[in-house]
Amino acid sequence: MVKIRPDIARMAPYEPVKPFEALSRDLGRAPEEIIKLDANENPYGPSPLLRQALAHYPWYHIYPDPQQVELRDALARYVGVPAEHIMVGHGADELIDYLCRILLEPGDVVINCPPTFGMYDFDARLSMGRVVEVPRDDAFRVDVPGIEEAVRRAGGRARLLFLTSPNNPDGGLLPEADLQRLLALPLMVVVDEAYIEFADQESVATRVPTTPNLVVLRTFSKWAGLAGLRLGYGIMPLALMDALWKFKQPYNVNVAATIAGLVSLQDLDRLQARVAALKAERDRLYRALCNIPYLQPLPSQANFVFCRVEGRSARALHQALREEGILVRYYDKPGLRNAIRISAGLPEQVDRVVEALQAWAS
């Protein structure tokens, strides 16, 4: 008889979105007919230089560099921190998992601020952490006094605080004054900057070397169009890096992802121009949504727009769009009732989704 840890047996699974090949089967449409705006992916894809770089790489039969030295050096130049503070992962998700596993003992407290990215709660529970939720307000602002009180109540067992900036699903930024106040708490503050390239605010990554309880997570998935290759990185205090080098899987990042990261950092002008185009489409989408009477969109600093649906069913809207081959994210859970989130897309994709939303209003 297989005996599963009781807490794992009780856990709800994380619900990922589906890739094109699965969607094509489900919807009965060819992939090129689907407008996929449900996962904040980059519709431009990766650098066009990547295909050639992958085709000419000669050593796929050799294990990758376990320390990713070349990529970490390139990231150090990109982020502006010494390479010894950088850890590369199989997506930033892997680094969230590592942080939970090296910092938590059973019953230690992880403070989560929903609505936000679901992997913090998921990985904390996998590591037998006790998740204490301090919900955001209706405008998705972090409750700083509530977090301070949660740390006090934890009685010395609070270990991790996860904060996303820009936050997913609303696209709001963490104010500097809030971060400063939270860094005064006796726990590790993890700022997830998966969408920072789309924001009109500087990263806080350069503060890590002088801030011993600050971790910053970044990813290539959004701005560089590498979601399918799974490449993320963390900027960590040196005390954490010592533990991570002992703990991480030696070949956690494969050579294809490493090449993709290096090519992206060598093709910055092109990729940053695409980021600028997506920001423009995000803003155009937001303005259009403001004119649709049943939607209440929020301004965003990420590559998506979150909308509350008023007086009508977001579930029905999600299904109606799906039947037209348009995929958006639908929410119906605490703090996210009757809402959708729409990723910024190509101009023609934004046109199509706005037309469908306007038609549904009539």
HELIX and SHEET records of a PDB file:
HELIX    1   1 PRO A    6  ARG A   10  1                                   5    
HELIX    2   2 PHE A   20  LEU A   27  1                                   8    
HELIX    3   3 PRO A   31  GLU A   33  5                                   3    
HELIX    4   4 LEU A   49  HIS A   56  1                                   8    
HELIX    5   5 VAL A   69  VAL A   79  1                                  11    
HELIX    6   6 ALA A   83  HIS A   85  5                                   3    
HELIX    7   7 ALA A   92  LEU A  103  1                                  12    
HELIX    8   8 MET A  119  LEU A  126  1                                   8    
HELIX    9   9 VAL A  144  ARG A  153  1                                  10    
HELIX   10  10 GLU A  176  LEU A  183  1                                   8    
HELIX   11  11 ILE A  196  PHE A  198  5                                   3    
HELIX   12  12 ALA A  205  THR A  210  5                                   6    
HELIX   13  13 ALA A  227  LEU A  229  5                                   3    
HELIX   14  14 LEU A  238  PHE A  247  1                                  10    
HELIX   15  15 VAL A  255  GLN A  266  1                                  12    
HELIX   16  16 LEU A  268  CYS A  290  1                                  23    
HELIX   17  17 ALA A  314  GLU A  323  1                                  10    
HELIX   18  18 PRO A  347  ALA A  361  1                                  15    
SHEET    1   A 5 ILE A  35  LEU A  37  0                                        
SHEET    2   A 5 ILE A 326  LYS A 333  1                                        
SHEET    3   A 5 LEU A 336  SER A 343 -1                                        
SHEET    4   A 5 PHE A 304  VAL A 309 -1                                        
SHEET    5   A 5 LEU A 295  PRO A 297 -1                                        
SHEET    1   B 7 ILE A  86  GLY A  89  0                                        
SHEET    2   B 7 GLY A 232  ILE A 235 -1                                        
SHEET    3   B 7 LEU A 214  THR A 219 -1                                        
SHEET    4   B 7 MET A 188  ASP A 192  1                                        
SHEET    5   B 7 ALA A 158  THR A 164  1                                        
SHEET    6   B 7 VAL A 109  ASN A 112  1                                        
SHEET    7   B 7 ARG A 130  GLU A 133  1                                        
END                                                                             
